[in-house]
Amino acid sequence: MNRCIVLGVMLSIWACGGSSRQEISTEIRQLLISQQKAWNAGNIEEFMEGYHRDSGMQFIGARGVRYGWLATLNAYKKNYPDKSIMGQLSFDIDTIEMLDKSGEIAHINGRWTLIRMNDTPAGHFSLITRKISGKHKIIIDHTW
């Protein structure tokens, strides 16, 4: 009987990677909330903490694919030079889907809205996150 209990616990840990799907979903939501707060405070560097600090990170937007964390940071700084242009960002998450049994890789779909003095641009995003050093980080961002 003890073997059955141990086997059941081991299978549960294997299936969820030690964390439940709900815990992983909550962690990813917190990542996006942190980014939103940083953006709304005018802090692009803190906003970028949600991304994997790696030259292989990808940002895909209207201008094509940009590779690398630093290139993405520099583009954000160029395109959003001050808080008034940054506006107030909000995210609406539509889906969070685990792409592997361990919960290490996730796909997130959602919508973004930027409220500024003279306009309110909005669009969609599709993110891929990977658990790196114990935290989910964005490795691919497709925003349009």
C-alpha positions, 0 to 999 in steps of 0.5 A: 500500500505504501508503494501505491502512495509513493507512486501516486505522489511521484506521478503527481510531481512528474505531471505538474513539475512540482508546481500545479498548473494554477501556481504556474498560471499565477506566476505568469500573471504576476510577471505581466502585472509587474511589467504593467506596473513598471511601464506605468511608473515609466521604468522601462528597465524594470519592465524588461526584467520580465524578459530573458536577458539573452541575445536569443530572446525574440521580439516580433512586431510590425517591423519584423523580428528583433533579436536580443534583450539589449536590442529590445531594451534600446528599441523601447527606449527609442520609441518611448522616450518619456512617460507621456509617450509611454502612457498607461498600459493594461494587459488582458490575458485570454489564455495561458497554456502549458507547452510541456508537462513540467510547466517549464514552458508556457504560451500566453495570448492576450490584449494590450491597451495603451492610454495616452493623452492623444490616443489609445493604441491597442493590440494583441500579444502572444508570448512564450515563457520559459522557467529560467533560474526558477522564474518564468521569463519571456523568451518570445514576444509577438506583439501587434 
